[in-house]
Amino acid sequence: MDLFEKAARFRRADEFREAGLYPYFRAIDDSAEGTNVVIHGRRLVMAGSNNYLGLTHDARVKAAACEAIARFGSGCTGSRFLNGTLSIHVELEERLAAFFGKEACITSGTGYQTNVGALASLGGKSDVLFGDRDNHASLIDGARLAFARHLKYRHNDMADLERLLRETPLPDHGARLIVTDGVFSMLGDLCPLPEIVRLGRAYGARVLVDDAHGVGVLGEGGRGTCEHFGVLDQVDLIVGTFSKSFACLGGFVVGPRRVIDYIQHTSRSVIFSASMTPASVATVLKCLEIIQTEPERRQALWEKVRRMKRGFEELGFDLIEGGGPILSVVIGDEVATLEFNRLLLEQGVFVNPVLPPAAPPGMSLLRTSYMATHTDADLDRILEAFRAVNEQMRIVK
Ligand SMILES: Cc1ncc(COP(=O)(O)O)c(C=O)c1O
């Protein structure tokens, strides 16, 4: 058989295209990830971005990126390990470590790479990783690459996690690591972190939190889910991404100095991949400064999220109980979700349809997310679009 046979047989995307429902790889022509975007000449309200603090278009952030290009050039052309370390990489890592009250930090090209590299480095062959079943793909892939055994517990089910911790024998010289998203990326719900930390202590397991969607927005100072729950000092390793509140691209992990030193000398995604570009580093440094000095951005975001939650509830929609900047609206059926999404586009609103396996079976979602910079008019337009489409489709009666 020809290797490409599988591609010839792959029909799922074609089926969606033929039905006029295909929702992926939509090219944005203008204003990428601002509150409004232009697609095929039409202006849409963006309710599907992870630009939670609205910093991608901040003039100070853009100026910092341009200055870094002028000083350091457009790229590093090498990994942190060899020729790709700039003084601003070191500065960023020191500032991030201090921000989280941790000893050290190492950055990589993306959040995905950070998780893959850290888990593959830490999960040795006698070790056991305990991961939430709904963890982000990068954690799952990191666990696959690690030599460690990987056990999945039911989503946010602490009794199931405890059962696995209790019942799983540990090989000689083996150790345990619990791995969880802080805010789950598709459902938008938070992990029960205080209970995870308690179980970690009780069973001698270290805890790693991937807080891609929490850092910058949750917690009094924007330090994310760990700060929100008051357990920053009890979580061993925090991973984050720069592709959401930091308005850019890249990832980081913070934790004890010896552990970060180990990761930066053994993580293949740090060693064998080029470092963050100067513009990216400068963008993140400026965003970090803004996160630390402008708490009003977080307040603005939460006001918007609360307003939208009320709005959806008044319209009768079924929302996943969130707690983060994501509000996922349950539609149920896959085709109905895609059709709802198509009609929302016609109404001028961009959201993200989420189908199984990214959503639980029979629970296809429209994932909406908010920015500190959305205006009341933007939010009204989103709610009005949901109301109008529902009138056509009668998802909620
Ligand atoms: C929970 C979670 N972890 C990691 C990532 C990967 O981040 P990046 O976009 O920086 O690769 C994402 C992004 O989708 C995410 O949602």
The ligand as a Tripos MOL2 file, in Angstrom:
@<TRIPOS>MOLECULE
LIG
   16    16     1     0     0
SMALL
NO_CHARGES

@<TRIPOS>ATOM
      1 C1         -3.1740   24.5980   28.2410 C.3       1 LIG1
      2 C2         -2.2300   24.8940   27.1230 C.ar      1 LIG1
      3 N1         -0.9510   24.5340   27.2400 N.ar      1 LIG1
      4 C3         -0.0580   24.7720   26.2740 C.ar      1 LIG1
      5 C4         -0.4250   25.4100   25.1150 C.ar      1 LIG1
      6 C5          0.5880   25.6050   24.0220 C.3       1 LIG1
      7 O1          0.9970   26.9200   23.9690 O.3       1 LIG1
      8 P1          1.7240   27.5270   22.6770 P.3       1 LIG1
      9 O2          0.6760   28.1490   21.8440 O.co2     1 LIG1
     10 O3          2.6690   28.5220   23.2700 O.co2     1 LIG1
     11 O4          2.4430   26.4200   22.0090 O.co2     1 LIG1
     12 C6         -1.7340   25.8410   24.9570 C.ar      1 LIG1
     13 C7         -2.1370   26.5580   23.7280 C.2       1 LIG1
     14 O5         -3.0490   26.2380   23.0660 O.2       1 LIG1
     15 C8         -2.6690   25.5640   25.9790 C.ar      1 LIG1
     16 O6         -3.9470   25.9100   25.8380 O.3       1 LIG1
@<TRIPOS>BOND
     1     1     2 1
     2     2     3 ar
     3     2    15 ar
     4     3     4 ar
     5     4     5 ar
     6     5     6 1
     7     5    12 ar
     8     6     7 1
     9     7     8 1
    10     8     9 2
    11     8    10 1
    12     8    11 1
    13    12    13 1
    14    12    15 ar
    15    13    14 2
    16    15    16 1
@<TRIPOS>SUBSTRUCTURE
     1 LIG1         1 GROUP 0 **** ****
